[in-house]
């Protein structure tokens, strides 16, 4: 497990999140994206690109988790989770654009929308994470070929 890549990526994300958002990163579970960090180690990409790919995956996973925990009966919590998920999705765009990862972004945007629609149909987060991993593996194989 490449803990340095994971920690550097989390530090990158923290540096991009505005303090006024009050998004709690302590509750973020990075275990599901560790497989992606391991997968990235197998590819010859610049370290900064690996961080960008992993950051985008963490943001998609965390935003989907935020949206997936919404409960209509709890309006304040509902609003908070929706706003957090939307902010994290926007951060995905900002980081990918800032780091000029256009091809990665063009792959992740339609995937993210499909994942959101599946989330509405109660597809499990584990299945969505598997789909994200497949897409990243495909992207990496095309980029390193």
N, CA, C and O of each residue as an XYZ file, in Angstrom:
580
protein
N       0.848     -1.185      0.000
C       0.000      0.000      0.000
C       0.886      1.237      0.000
O       1.774      1.380      0.840
N       0.637      2.114     -0.937
C       1.423      3.346     -1.052
C       0.790      4.424     -0.172
O       0.011      5.257     -0.637
N       1.149      4.383      1.115
C       0.570      5.332      2.071
C       1.030      6.760      1.796
O       0.299      7.710      2.075
N       2.239      6.920      1.249
C       2.733      8.263      0.940
C       1.862      8.906     -0.132
O       1.485     10.071     -0.007
N       1.541      8.161     -1.179
C       0.670      8.685     -2.234
C      -0.687      9.060     -1.653
O      -1.221     10.128     -1.952
N      -1.238      8.193     -0.832
C      -2.545      8.465     -0.232
C      -2.480      9.701      0.667
O      -3.342     10.575      0.577
N      -1.478      9.780      1.522
C      -1.369     10.925      2.429
C      -1.106     12.223      1.668
O      -1.698     13.257      1.978
N      -0.218     12.172      0.671
C       0.058     13.366     -0.134
C      -1.202     13.833     -0.859
O      -1.439     15.032     -1.004
N      -1.996     12.883     -1.308
C      -3.233     13.222     -2.016
C      -4.250     13.838     -1.065
O      -4.915     14.814     -1.412
N      -4.372     13.278      0.123
C      -5.292     13.847      1.117
C      -4.834     15.253      1.501
O      -5.659     16.152      1.664
N      -3.531     15.443      1.644
C      -3.002     16.783      1.933
C      -3.322     17.751      0.791
O      -3.671     18.906      1.032
N      -3.203     17.278     -0.443
C      -3.559     18.100     -1.605
C      -5.027     18.524     -1.529
O      -5.356     19.691     -1.744
N      -5.898     17.573     -1.223
C      -7.327     17.884     -1.126
C      -7.587     18.888     -0.003
O      -8.334     19.850     -0.183
N      -6.978     18.663      1.136
C      -7.165     19.593      2.262
C      -6.719     21.003      1.895
O      -7.325     21.984      2.325
N      -5.662     21.102      1.102
C      -5.168     22.430      0.723
C      -6.115     23.140     -0.243
O      -6.059     24.363     -0.375
N      -6.978     22.390     -0.915
C      -7.913     22.985     -1.873
C      -9.285     23.275     -1.272
O     -10.069     24.025     -1.854
N      -9.579     22.692     -0.122
C     -10.900     22.882      0.480
C     -10.902     24.165      1.293
O     -10.077     24.352      2.187
N     -11.826     25.033      0.974
C     -11.960     26.290      1.703
C     -12.380     26.003      3.142
O     -13.253     25.170      3.385
N     -11.760     26.691      4.085
C     -12.043     26.455      5.501
C     -13.490     26.778      5.864
O     -14.025     26.205      6.812
N     -14.121     27.670      5.141
C     -15.494     28.056      5.435
C     -16.540     27.015      5.079
O     -17.719     27.197      5.385
N     -16.133     25.932      4.439
C     -17.111     24.920      4.036
C     -17.528     24.017      5.183
O     -18.593     23.403      5.132
N     -16.697     23.929      6.225
C     -16.960     23.059      7.378
C     -17.148     21.595      6.988
O     -17.870     20.865      7.667
N     -16.516     21.162      5.914
C     -16.587     19.750      5.543
C     -15.672     18.976      6.472
O     -14.495     19.305      6.620
N     -16.223     17.943      7.097
C     -15.485     17.155      8.080
C     -14.710     16.047      7.382
O     -15.277     15.029      6.987
N     -13.407     16.258      7.236
C     -12.559     15.240      6.607
C     -12.213     14.129      7.581
O     -11.698     13.090      7.167
N     -12.485     14.322      8.866
C     -12.166     13.283      9.842
C     -13.082     12.078      9.652
O     -12.700     10.950      9.965
N     -14.277     12.313      9.146
C     -15.206     11.201      8.957
C     -14.967     10.477      7.633
O     -15.614      9.468      7.355
N     -14.048     10.980      6.821
C     -13.795     10.372      5.525
C     -13.070      9.039      5.695
O     -12.043      8.967      6.370
N     -13.595      8.009      5.095
C     -12.997      6.680      5.135
C     -12.205      6.484      3.848
O     -12.788      6.391      2.767
N     -10.887      6.423      3.957
C     -10.075      6.277      2.751
C      -9.809      4.818      2.387
O      -9.153      4.547      1.382
N     -10.302      3.883      3.181
C     -10.067      2.465      2.881
C     -10.556      2.056      1.499
O      -9.848      1.317      0.815
N     -11.729      2.498      1.053
C     -12.186      2.064     -0.270
C     -11.292      2.503     -1.432
O     -11.273      1.837     -2.467
N     -10.563      3.588     -1.290
C      -9.732      4.063     -2.407
C      -8.284      3.581     -2.307
O      -7.470      3.895     -3.175
N      -7.961      2.834     -1.276
C      -6.597      2.305     -1.151
C      -6.256      1.385     -2.319
O      -5.117      1.368     -2.786
N      -7.239      0.621     -2.789
C      -7.006     -0.251     -3.947
C      -6.604      0.565     -5.169
O      -5.754      0.145     -5.955
N      -7.211      1.715     -5.321
C      -6.880      2.571     -6.463
C      -5.460      3.110     -6.306
O      -4.719      3.196     -7.285
N      -5.081      3.468     -5.098
C      -3.704      3.920     -4.854
C      -2.718      2.809     -5.200
O      -1.681      3.061     -5.813
N      -3.043      1.581     -4.806
C      -2.184      0.446     -5.149
C      -2.116      0.244     -6.659
O      -1.044     -0.002     -7.211
N      -3.255      0.347     -7.314
C      -3.304      0.175     -8.761
C      -2.434      1.226     -9.450
O      -1.724      0.911    -10.406
N      -2.482      2.445     -8.981
C      -1.692      3.520     -9.587
C      -0.193      3.244     -9.508
O       0.565      3.662    -10.383
N       0.228      2.549     -8.475
C       1.653      2.239     -8.316
C       2.183      1.376     -9.455
O       3.378      1.396     -9.749
N       1.303      0.624    -10.090
C       1.719     -0.282    -11.160
C       1.917      0.427    -12.501
O       2.393     -0.183    -13.459
N       1.559      1.691    -12.574
C       1.637      2.419    -13.842
C       2.732      3.476    -13.790
O       2.985      4.093    -12.755
N       3.365      3.662    -14.927
C       4.425      4.668    -15.035
C       3.819      6.017    -15.386
O       3.771      6.424    -16.547
N       3.367      6.682    -14.366
C       2.826      8.036    -14.483
C       3.629      8.924    -13.546
O       4.169      8.458    -12.542
N       3.702     10.182    -13.875
C       4.339     11.132    -12.964
C       3.580     11.112    -11.633
O       2.361     10.944    -11.606
N       4.307     11.284    -10.549
C       3.711     11.248     -9.218
C       2.562     12.245     -9.098
O       1.532     11.931     -8.501
N       2.726     13.438     -9.656
C       1.668     14.451     -9.572
C       0.413     13.997    -10.310
O      -0.699     14.322     -9.895
N       0.578     13.256    -11.390
C      -0.593     12.739    -12.115
C      -1.283     11.646    -11.305
O      -2.512     11.574    -11.278
N      -0.505     10.803    -10.651
C      -1.092      9.777     -9.782
C      -1.910     10.443     -8.678
O      -3.004      9.990     -8.341
N      -1.364     11.523     -8.122
C      -2.093     12.253     -7.084
C      -3.399     12.819     -7.626
O      -4.421     12.784     -6.942
N      -3.372     13.339     -8.846
C      -4.580     13.916     -9.438
C      -5.640     12.846     -9.654
O      -6.807     13.047     -9.316
N      -5.240     11.708    -10.216
C      -6.189     10.609    -10.441
C      -6.780     10.158     -9.110
O      -7.995     10.006     -8.989
N      -5.929      9.943     -8.117
C      -6.408      9.493     -6.815
C      -7.294     10.546     -6.156
O      -8.312     10.204     -5.554
N      -6.925     11.813     -6.262
C      -7.747     12.889     -5.685
C      -9.139     12.900     -6.307
O     -10.137     13.041     -5.601
N      -9.205     12.753     -7.615
C     -10.509     12.738     -8.291
C     -11.343     11.545     -7.828
O     -12.551     11.672     -7.627
N     -10.707     10.393     -7.659
C     -11.428      9.207     -7.185
C     -11.926      9.398     -5.754
O     -13.058      9.033     -5.436
N     -11.097      9.960     -4.904
C     -11.508     10.225     -3.522
C     -12.690     11.188     -3.505
O     -13.639     10.992     -2.746
N     -12.639     12.218     -4.330
C     -13.730     13.198     -4.366
C     -15.027     12.573     -4.861
O     -16.090     12.825     -4.294
N     -14.951     11.761     -5.912
C     -16.164     11.097     -6.403
C     -16.725     10.187     -5.318
O     -17.920     10.229     -5.025
N     -15.874      9.371     -4.726
C     -16.324      8.436     -3.699
C     -16.948      9.175     -2.507
O     -18.016      8.792     -2.030
N     -16.293     10.214     -2.038
C     -16.787     10.952     -0.874
C     -18.070     11.711     -1.195
O     -18.992     11.738     -0.380
N     -18.138     12.327     -2.375
C     -19.355     13.049     -2.767
C     -20.537     12.090     -2.878
O     -21.638     12.408     -2.428
N     -20.315     10.921     -3.472
C     -21.392      9.935     -3.576
C     -21.826      9.455     -2.198
O     -23.017      9.254     -1.961
N     -20.881      9.269     -1.292
C     -21.240      8.874      0.070
C     -22.079      9.947      0.748
O     -23.056      9.640      1.431
N     -21.697     11.202      0.559
C     -22.467     12.304      1.153
C     -23.890     12.300      0.606
O     -24.853     12.393      1.368
N     -24.021     12.194     -0.700
C     -25.350     12.193     -1.308
C     -26.132     10.933     -0.936
O     -27.354     10.979     -0.794
N     -25.435      9.820     -0.779
C     -26.099      8.560     -0.466
C     -26.663      8.495      0.938
O     -27.531      7.667      1.212
N     -26.196      9.341      1.828
C     -26.653      9.325      3.218
C     -27.816     10.279      3.477
O     -28.208     10.496      4.623
N     -28.350     10.833      2.424
C     -29.437     11.803      2.596
C     -30.706     11.123      3.087
O     -31.055     10.029      2.642
N     -31.385     11.783      4.006
C     -32.665     11.307      4.507
C     -33.638     12.471      4.481
O     -33.400     13.505      5.106
N     -34.709     12.303      3.771
C     -35.664     13.389      3.557
C     -36.268     13.921      4.856
O     -36.654     15.088      4.915
N     -36.357     13.098      5.888
C     -37.006     13.551      7.124
C     -36.129     14.496      7.948
O     -36.627     15.144      8.869
N     -34.865     14.585      7.644
C     -33.931     15.425      8.391
C     -33.463     16.562      7.485
O     -32.411     16.467      6.854
N     -34.247     17.633      7.425
C     -33.996     18.706      6.460
C     -32.643     19.383      6.624
O     -31.970     19.645      5.627
N     -32.227     19.671      7.844
C     -30.938     20.342      8.035
C     -29.789     19.434      7.599
O     -28.872     19.864      6.900
N     -29.853     18.193      8.018
C     -28.814     17.231      7.631
C     -28.862     16.990      6.125
O     -27.819     16.889      5.478
N     -30.051     16.899      5.574
C     -30.225     16.709      4.134
C     -29.542     17.832      3.365
O     -28.789     17.582      2.424
N     -29.803     19.043      3.761
C     -29.200     20.201      3.096
C     -27.686     20.165      3.234
O     -26.969     20.409      2.263
N     -27.198     19.867      4.421
C     -25.750     19.833      4.667
C     -25.059     18.781      3.801
O     -24.031     19.063      3.184
N     -25.614     17.580      3.752
C     -25.008     16.498      2.974
C     -25.043     16.811      1.480
O     -24.091     16.525      0.754
N     -26.140     17.397      1.034
C     -26.254     17.764     -0.375
C     -25.223     18.831     -0.739
O     -24.553     18.734     -1.767
N     -25.105     19.836      0.100
C     -24.126     20.895     -0.156
C     -22.691     20.364     -0.113
O     -21.861     20.749     -0.936
N     -22.401     19.481      0.847
C     -21.059     18.893      0.921
C     -20.741     18.089     -0.332
O     -19.660     18.220     -0.905
N     -21.690     17.256     -0.753
C     -21.475     16.444     -1.953
C     -21.281     17.300     -3.189
O     -20.423     17.012     -4.023
N     -22.073     18.348     -3.307
C     -21.933     19.255     -4.455
C     -20.593     19.986     -4.426
O     -19.955     20.163     -5.463
N     -20.172     20.405     -3.245
C     -18.887     21.095     -3.128
C     -17.746     20.169     -3.545
O     -16.847     20.580     -4.280
N     -17.782     18.922     -3.078
C     -16.723     17.970     -3.413
C     -16.705     17.666     -4.905
O     -15.637     17.494     -5.493
N     -17.875     17.601     -5.513
C     -17.939     17.397     -6.961
C     -17.324     18.586     -7.686
O     -16.575     18.403     -8.646
N     -17.626     19.785     -7.245
C     -17.026     20.976     -7.846
C     -15.520     21.001     -7.665
O     -14.790     21.451     -8.548
N     -15.056     20.519     -6.520
C     -13.622     20.462     -6.265
C     -12.937     19.491     -7.222
O     -11.807     19.725     -7.652
N     -13.618     18.412     -7.548
C     -13.107     17.472     -8.550
C     -12.803     18.207     -9.851
O     -11.725     18.043    -10.423
N     -13.744     19.010    -10.315
C     -13.540     19.786    -11.544
C     -12.366     20.748    -11.395
O     -11.504     20.821    -12.270
N     -12.335     21.485    -10.289
C     -11.278     22.487    -10.100
C      -9.888     21.874    -10.095
O      -8.969     22.402    -10.720
N      -9.734     20.756     -9.389
C      -8.414     20.126     -9.311
C      -7.991     19.577    -10.666
O      -6.856     19.784    -11.095
N      -8.894     18.883    -11.337
C      -8.541     18.304    -12.641
C      -8.202     19.397    -13.654
O      -7.251     19.250    -14.421
N      -8.958     20.478    -13.666
C      -8.695     21.578    -14.604
C      -7.386     22.273    -14.251
O      -6.565     22.541    -15.128
N      -7.193     22.563    -12.980
C      -5.973     23.252    -12.550
C      -4.726     22.450    -12.911
O      -3.681     23.018    -13.230
N      -4.846     21.117    -12.856
C      -3.703     20.258    -13.134
C      -3.696     19.773    -14.589
O      -2.913     18.898    -14.958
N      -4.580     20.355    -15.407
C      -4.648     20.103    -16.852
C      -4.854     18.625    -17.203
O      -4.245     18.104    -18.138
N      -5.708     17.974    -16.447
C      -6.043     16.566    -16.693
C      -7.358     16.482    -17.466
O      -8.357     15.973    -16.956
N      -7.348     16.978    -18.682
C      -8.563     17.059    -19.504
C      -9.103     15.675    -19.841
O     -10.309     15.441    -19.761
N      -8.218     14.758    -20.218
C      -8.681     13.419    -20.607
C      -9.250     12.666    -19.413
O     -10.244     11.951    -19.540
N      -8.625     12.827    -18.265
C      -9.165     12.208    -17.056
C     -10.548     12.776    -16.758
O     -11.483     12.032    -16.461
N     -10.670     14.077    -16.837
C     -11.946     14.731    -16.558
C     -13.023     14.275    -17.538
O     -14.164     14.036    -17.143
N     -12.665     14.156    -18.802
C     -13.659     13.732    -19.801
C     -14.114     12.296    -19.566
O     -15.211     11.925    -19.983
N     -13.297     11.486    -18.909
C     -13.700     10.120    -18.565
C     -14.537     10.098    -17.291
O     -15.503      9.341    -17.188
N     -14.165     10.929    -16.327
C     -14.821     10.866    -15.023
C     -16.186     11.543    -14.986
O     -17.062     11.109    -14.238
N     -16.384     12.586    -15.769
C     -17.657     13.310    -15.697
C     -18.854     12.436    -16.062
O     -19.808     12.377    -15.286
N     -18.847     11.753    -17.212
C     -20.005     10.899    -17.504
C     -20.118      9.723    -16.531
O     -21.222      9.294    -16.194
N     -18.984      9.210    -16.086
C     -19.006      8.130    -15.100
C     -19.672      8.605    -13.813
O     -20.509      7.903    -13.246
N     -19.304      9.782    -13.359
C     -19.876     10.319    -12.123
C     -21.396     10.465    -12.249
O     -22.130     10.131    -11.320
N     -21.859     10.955    -13.375
C     -23.307     11.110    -13.576
C     -24.000      9.747    -13.541
O     -25.048      9.594    -12.914
N     -23.408      8.757    -14.222
C     -23.994      7.407    -14.197
C     -24.033      6.866    -12.771
O     -25.001      6.220    -12.370
N     -22.985      7.132    -12.019
C     -22.935      6.651    -10.642
C     -23.997      7.337     -9.783
O     -24.613      6.695     -8.932
N     -24.214      8.625     -9.997
C     -25.257      9.337     -9.253
C     -26.631      8.742     -9.556
O     -27.443      8.555     -8.651
N     -26.887      8.448    -10.824
C     -28.176      7.866    -11.201
C     -28.346      6.477    -10.585
O     -29.439      6.126    -10.140
N     -27.283      5.698    -10.557
C     -27.353      4.371     -9.938
C     -27.566      4.489     -8.433
O     -28.266      3.670     -7.837
N     -26.971      5.494     -7.826
C     -27.150      5.723     -6.398
C     -28.631      5.959     -6.089
O     -29.141      5.491     -5.071
N     -29.309      6.681     -6.967
C     -30.749      6.926     -6.794
C     -31.545      5.630     -6.871
O     -32.642      5.537     -6.320
N     -30.993      4.628     -7.556
C     -31.666      3.333     -7.688
C     -31.184      2.343     -6.634
O     -31.385      1.134     -6.755
N     -30.545      2.879     -5.604
C     -30.080      2.089     -4.456
C     -29.020      1.050     -4.794
O     -28.950      0.004     -4.148
N     -28.195      1.325     -5.799
C     -27.050      0.463     -6.069
C     -26.052      0.680     -4.933
O     -25.825      1.813     -4.509
N     -25.468     -0.392     -4.450
C     -24.589     -0.293     -3.277
C     -23.326      0.510     -3.579
O     -22.821      0.488     -4.702
N     -22.822      1.217     -2.571
C     -21.567      1.965     -2.746
C     -20.407      1.068     -3.174
O     -19.523      1.508     -3.909
N     -20.405     -0.182     -2.722
C     -19.338     -1.109     -3.101
C     -19.345     -1.361     -4.604
O     -18.284     -1.401     -5.227
N     -20.523     -1.529     -5.194
C     -20.615     -1.734     -6.643
C     -20.199     -0.481     -7.400
O     -19.561     -0.568     -8.449
N     -20.558      0.678     -6.873
C     -20.160      1.931     -7.520
C     -18.643      2.108     -7.468
O     -18.035      2.578     -8.430
N     -18.039      1.733     -6.349
C     -16.588      1.834     -6.230
C     -15.899      0.880     -7.208
O     -14.869      1.222     -7.788
N     -16.462     -0.308     -7.392
C     -15.901     -1.250     -8.376
C     -15.958     -0.659     -9.776
O     -15.020     -0.809    -10.558
N     -17.053      0.010    -10.090
C     -17.182      0.650    -11.399
C     -16.137      1.756    -11.569
O     -15.542      1.896    -12.637
N     -15.919      2.532    -10.518
C     -14.897      3.581    -10.554
C     -13.514      2.970    -10.782
O     -12.733      3.484    -11.582
N     -13.211      1.886    -10.088
C     -11.910      1.222    -10.251
C     -11.725      0.711    -11.678
O     -10.648      0.853    -12.257
N     -12.781      0.112    -12.245
C     -12.688     -0.382    -13.632
C     -12.392      0.760    -14.592
O     -11.555      0.626    -15.485
N     -13.073      1.873    -14.409
C     -12.879      3.024    -15.298
C     -11.467      3.594    -15.159
O     -10.844      3.957    -16.156
N     -10.972      3.672    -13.946
C      -9.614      4.184    -13.729
C      -8.590      3.230    -14.335
O      -7.629      3.671    -14.966
N      -8.788      1.929    -14.146
C      -7.866      0.953    -14.742
C      -7.850      1.102    -16.262
O      -6.782      1.097    -16.874
N      -9.013      1.234    -16.865
C      -9.101      1.417    -18.318
C      -8.389      2.696    -18.747
O      -7.658      2.701    -19.737
N      -8.600      3.766    -18.009
C      -7.937      5.043    -18.302
C      -6.419      4.892    -18.214
O      -5.691      5.352    -19.093
N      -5.953      4.250    -17.159
C      -4.513      4.085    -16.961
C      -3.889      3.220    -18.051
O      -2.788      3.503    -18.524
N      -4.595      2.173    -18.442
C      -4.060      1.302    -19.491
C      -3.975      2.034    -20.822
O      -3.021      1.831    -21.573
N      -4.935      2.866    -21.122
C      -4.891      3.650    -22.360
C      -3.799      4.711    -22.296
O      -3.124      4.968    -23.293
N      -3.621      5.324    -21.135
C      -2.642      6.405    -20.988
C      -1.207      5.888    -20.997
O      -0.290      6.608    -21.392
N      -1.007      4.641    -20.562
C       0.364      4.128    -20.497
C       0.718      3.260    -21.700
O       1.848      2.785    -21.812
N      -0.240      3.053    -22.595
C       0.022      2.222    -23.787
C       0.790      2.994    -24.838
O       1.095      2.454    -25.901
